[in-house]
Amino acid sequence: MPESWLMGLSFMGGALGDIIAMRLFNHKIRDWYFVWGLPVFVVLQTVLFLYLHAGGLF
């Protein structure tokens, strides 16, 4: 699977699962864009969820 697909799926909501799988299987743990990008995606997804939840949309 290309790395662009992994990052795209992470961006669309799978970042937390990707972090868990990355640590569990020791895969992609040296690529800076996975090490730093996935936690940023988790923060963005959390903020978006809280924003939508506060607005009564979710």
Helices and strands as residue ranges (DSSP letters): H 3-9, I 10-14, H 15-25, H 32-54
